[in-house]
Structure formats: structure tokens, C-alpha cells
Amino acid sequence: MSARQGIDAAHRRAAAASPRRAPVLDRAPVLHPAPVLHPAPEPVRAENHRKEPQP
């Protein structure tokens, strides 16, 4: 048995033992779209706003 088949078998056993926890692996990428939530932090920077009012 190859390593891939062993991993698949372990995953099937874990899914059979706890059916409610198995789908978490599928949902994780959807729940955490980091690049979408933080597209471009550049335009608004506290440093720039602090430097503006100084003469």
C-alpha cells in the first residue's frame, strides 16, 4: 500500500469515527479567504495621516 492510500484509509477511518468533524477540512478555505478580506492595505496608512498636519 502506498503512502497516499494509507492516508486515504486513515481519513476514511477518521470520518467514520467522527462524521461531524470531517467536513471541516472542506470548509476551511471558504471560511478564511484572507486575500479577499485584505486586498490592499497600502492606501490607508496611519503613518501618512500623522505626517500630514505637521508644518
Sequence and secondary structure as in RCSB ss.txt:
>XXXX:A:sequence
MSARQGIDAAHRRAAAASPRRAPVLDRAPVLHPAPVLHPAPEPVRAENHRKEPQP
>XXXX:A:secstr
  HHHHHHHHHHHHHHH TTTTTHHHHHHHH  HHHHSS  SSS HHHHHHTT  
